[in-house]
């Protein structure tokens, strides 16, 4: 949180961020999609062709192009843009994939005790992971989105959730409440759902599977001189993850474009603890031995788990 306040991430972070960028001269073109790219003879993007939802078209001249998208969008660029599909790098993105997420939020008529504000869960549905959040604890009880709620506001997100997306909204609410009843016990069973919000996100989250790292992009394109990539699908040595990684790679791309050291202004992670570093070194040695001297050919633990 940028200013120490709490609340909905859209209101607290993104709305002020967009306002600050707009005041600085950034032009946001909403309801607009990229339809193509114009190149010069030296593999440099000269401009980006766009189409708006009302059928209008436009062309934006480009000094540099930053692809701030996830796996499925990168795959779509490779599939639908013949200009990009000429390059091995973009054709490789066709191997990337996303996984589906079901995001739910239940408003209860009474408060229930949730020991931790964020909780990882597993076991209700085969191959489906979960996280459960106490929204009032995270956002604050005075946050506009929850301050009028008489009881607890609990969010349950399901990952690798394609089988759940086909359910009706009413069936989803019943399922989520049943799962929460089992997690939190009688106090939750005695509570009633008075409102709910459901968001279905098919193939919207990057799916990191064995072998996917080799197909992920680096900060700077290897094939297109003025193309860059940011997001948690990007390969970087910083060590951050998820939202933090998306932010860090954005800074790394900006530094690279501006001709600054890539890590300028970026806080580095603390060194691994001794036992973690020892384990990492042991795995690297084992992979090198099993890979006949080539660590990249050695199997990972995930390879064994997936067999």
C-alpha positions in Angstrom: 0.0 0.0 0.0 1.6 3.2 -1.2 0.5 5.7 1.5 -0.1 3.4 4.5 -3.8 3.3 4.0 -5.9 0.1 3.7 -8.8 -0.9 1.6 -9.7 -2.2 -1.9 -6.6 -2.4 -4.1 -8.4 -0.6 -6.9 -9.4 2.4 -4.8 -6.2 2.6 -2.7 -3.5 1.8 -5.3 -4.7 1.7 -8.9 -7.0 4.7 -9.1 -4.4 7.1 -7.6 -1.7 5.5 -9.8 -3.8 6.0 -12.9 -4.5 9.6 -12.0 -0.8 10.3 -11.3 0.2 8.8 -14.7 -2.6 10.7 -16.5 -1.4 14.0 -15.0 2.1 13.1 -16.1 0.9 12.8 -19.7 0.1 9.1 -20.1 -2.8 8.4 -22.4 -4.9 5.4 -21.6 -6.9 3.9 -24.5 -9.6 1.8 -22.9 -11.9 -0.6 -24.8 -9.1 -0.8 -27.4 -7.1 -3.9 -28.5 -3.9 -4.3 -30.5 -4.6 -5.6 -34.0 -1.1 -5.6 -35.5 2.4 -4.2 -35.7 4.3 -2.4 -38.3 8.1 -3.2 -38.6 11.0 -1.6 -40.3 13.7 -3.7 -42.1 15.8 -4.1 -39.0 13.4 -6.0 -36.8 12.2 -2.9 -35.0 8.5 -2.1 -34.3 7.7 1.3 -35.8 4.0 1.5 -34.8 1.1 -0.5 -33.2 -2.2 -0.8 -35.0 -5.3 -0.7 -32.7 -9.0 -1.3 -32.9 -11.6 0.1 -30.5 -14.8 -1.6 -29.4 -16.9 0.8 -31.6 -15.0 -0.3 -34.7 -12.6 2.6 -34.9 -9.0 2.1 -35.9 -5.8 4.0 -35.0 -2.0 3.7 -35.3 0.4 4.6 -32.4 4.0 5.4 -33.3 6.4 3.5 -31.0 9.9 4.1 -29.8 9.6 1.0 -27.6 6.9 -1.6 -27.0 6.3 -3.2 -23.6 4.2 -6.4 -23.5 2.7 -6.3 -20.0 0.5 -9.4 -20.4 0.3 -12.9 -19.2 0.7 -16.4 -20.7 -2.6 -16.6 -22.6 -2.3 -13.1 -24.1 1.3 -13.8 -25.2 0.0 -17.0 -26.8 -2.7 -15.0 -28.5 -0.2 -12.5 -29.9 1.7 -15.4 -31.4 -1.5 -17.0 -32.8 -3.2 -13.9 -34.3 -0.3 -11.6 -35.3 1.6 -12.9 -38.4 4.1 -10.1 -37.9 5.1 -11.5 -34.5 4.7 -15.2 -35.5 7.7 -14.8 -37.8 10.0 -14.9 -34.8 11.0 -18.0 -33.0 10.7 -16.3 -29.6 7.0 -15.5 -30.1 6.2 -18.9 -31.6 7.7 -20.4 -28.4 5.0 -18.6 -26.4 2.4 -20.9 -28.0 3.7 -23.5 -25.4 2.6 -21.3 -22.5 -0.8 -21.7 -20.9 -3.1 -20.3 -18.3 -5.2 -21.9 -15.6 -8.7 -20.9 -14.5 -9.6 -19.1 -11.3 -12.9 -18.7 -9.4 -13.0 -15.7 -7.1 -15.8 -15.5 -4.6 -16.7 -13.2 -1.8 -19.4 -14.0 0.8 -21.0 -11.5 3.1 -22.3 -13.1 6.3 -24.9 -11.9 8.8 -22.7 -12.3 11.8 -19.0 -12.3 12.5 -17.0 -15.5 12.7 -13.5 -15.9 14.1 -10.8 -16.5 11.5 -7.5 -17.2 13.1 -5.4 -15.8 10.2 -6.3 -13.1 7.6 -4.9 -15.3 4.7 -5.1 -19.1 4.6 -4.1 -21.7 2.1 -6.5 -24.6 1.7 -6.7 -27.9 -0.1 -8.7 -31.1 -0.4 -12.3 -30.1 -1.3 -11.9 -30.7 -5.0 -9.4 -32.9 -6.8 -6.5 -30.8 -8.2 -8.1 -27.6 -7.1 -6.2 -25.3 -4.7 -7.8 -22.6 -2.5 -7.0 -19.5 -0.5 -9.4 -18.0 2.0 -9.1 -14.4 3.2 -10.7 -12.4 6.0 -11.4 -9.2 4.1 -12.2 -7.0 7.1 -8.9 -8.0 8.7 -7.0 -7.2 5.5 -8.8 -4.0 4.3 -9.9 -2.7 7.6 -13.5 -2.6 9.0 -13.9 1.0 7.9 -13.1 0.3 4.2 -16.1 1.5 2.0 -16.5 -2.0 0.5 -17.1 -3.7 3.9 -17.9 -1.0 6.5 -21.7 -1.5 6.2 -21.5 -5.3 6.4 -23.0 -6.6 9.6 -20.8 -9.7 9.8 -17.7 -11.2 8.3 -16.7 -10.8 4.7 -14.8 -13.8 3.5 -13.1 -14.3 0.1 -12.4 -17.8 -1.2 -10.4 -18.1 -4.4 -10.1 -21.4 -6.2 -7.2 -22.2 -8.6 -7.0 -24.7 -11.4 -10.8 -24.3 -11.2 -12.1 -25.0 -14.7 -14.5 -27.7 -13.4 -16.1 -25.1 -11.0 -16.6 -22.4 -13.6 -19.4 -24.3 -15.3 -21.5 -24.2 -12.1 -24.3 -21.7 -11.6 -23.8 -18.7 -9.3 -26.3 -20.1 -6.8 -24.5 -23.5 -6.8 -21.1 -21.8 -6.3 -22.4 -19.8 -3.3 -23.7 -23.0 -1.7 -20.4 -24.8 -2.3 -18.3 -22.0 -0.9 -20.5 -21.7 2.2 -20.3 -25.5 2.7 -16.5 -25.4 2.4 -16.3 -22.5 4.8 -18.5 -24.4 7.3 -16.1 -27.3 7.3 -13.1 -25.0 7.7 -14.5 -22.8 10.4 -17.0 -25.1 12.2 -20.3 -24.4 13.9 -19.8 -20.6 14.2 -19.8 -20.4 10.4 -22.6 -23.0 10.0 -24.8 -20.8 12.2 -24.1 -17.8 10.0 -26.2 -16.9 6.9 -25.0 -15.6 3.5 -26.7 -12.2 2.9 -24.8 -11.2 -0.2 -22.1 -12.6 -2.5 -19.9 -11.7 -5.4 -18.6 -14.2 -8.0 -15.9 -13.7 -10.7 -15.1 -16.4 -13.2 -11.7 -16.1 -14.8 -11.1 -18.8 -17.4 -7.4 -19.4 -18.2 -6.5 -16.1 -16.6 -3.6 -17.0 -14.4 -0.2 -18.1 -15.6 0.3 -21.9 -15.2 3.8 -22.8 -14.2 4.4 -26.4 -15.2 7.5 -28.5 -15.8 9.3 -27.1 -18.8 7.4 -23.8 -18.9 10.4 -21.8 -17.8 12.2 -22.4 -21.1 9.3 -20.8 -22.9 9.0 -17.7 -20.8 10.2 -14.4 -22.1 13.2 -12.3 -20.7 12.9 -8.6 -20.0 14.2 -7.7 -23.4 13.2 -9.5 -26.5 15.9 -11.6 -28.2 14.4 -11.1 -31.7 12.8 -7.6 -31.7 15.2 -4.8 -30.9 12.7 -2.5 -29.1 10.3 -5.0 -27.5 10.2 -5.7 -23.8 8.2 -7.9 -21.5 7.0 -7.4 -17.9 4.8 -9.4 -15.5 5.2 -12.5 -13.4 5.6 -14.7 -16.5 8.9 -13.0 -17.2 12.3 -14.7 -16.4 14.3 -12.5 -14.0 17.0 -13.2 -11.4 15.5 -10.9 -8.7 13.7 -13.7 -6.9 10.3 -12.0 -6.3 7.0 -13.6 -7.2 3.5 -12.8 -8.3 2.4 -9.1 -8.0 5.8 -8.2 -6.6 7.6 -9.8 -9.6 5.2 -8.0 -12.0 6.2 -4.7 -10.3 9.9 -5.5 -10.3 10.0 -6.5 -13.9 8.3 -3.3 -14.8 11.1 -1.3 -13.1 13.7 -3.5 -14.8 12.2 -2.9 -18.2 11.9 0.8 -17.6 15.6 0.9 -16.5 16.7 -1.0 -19.6 14.8 1.3 -21.9 16.2 4.4 -20.2 19.8 3.0 -20.4 20.1 2.6 -16.7 21.4 -0.4 -14.8 18.6 -3.0 -14.8 18.5 -3.2 -10.9 18.7 0.6 -10.3 16.2 1.6 -7.5 15.1 -2.0 -6.9 15.5 -3.5 -3.4 17.2 -6.8 -3.6 15.9 -9.8 -1.7 17.8 -11.0 1.4 20.3 -13.8 0.8 19.0 -17.4 1.3 19.3 -18.8 4.8 22.1 -21.3 5.2 19.9 -24.4 5.1 18.0 -23.1 2.0 21.3 -22.3 0.2 22.7 -25.7 1.1 19.6 -27.4 -0.2 19.7 -25.4 -3.4 23.4 -26.3 -4.0 22.7 -29.9 -3.3 19.8 -30.0 -5.9 22.1 -28.2 -8.5 24.8 -30.8 -8.0 22.3 -33.7 -8.3 20.9 -32.2 -11.5 24.3 -31.8 -12.9 25.2 -35.4 -12.2 22.0 -36.7 -13.5 22.3 -34.5 -16.6 25.7 -35.9 -17.4 27.4 -32.6 -16.6 24.7 -30.3 -18.1 22.5 -29.0 -15.3 19.8 -27.9 -17.8 19.3 -31.5 -18.8 18.9 -32.8 -15.2 15.4 -33.7 -13.9 13.7 -31.6 -11.2 11.7 -32.8 -8.2 8.6 -31.7 -10.1 9.5 -34.1 -12.9 9.3 -37.0 -10.5 6.1 -35.7 -8.8 4.3 -35.5 -12.2 5.1 -39.1 -13.2 
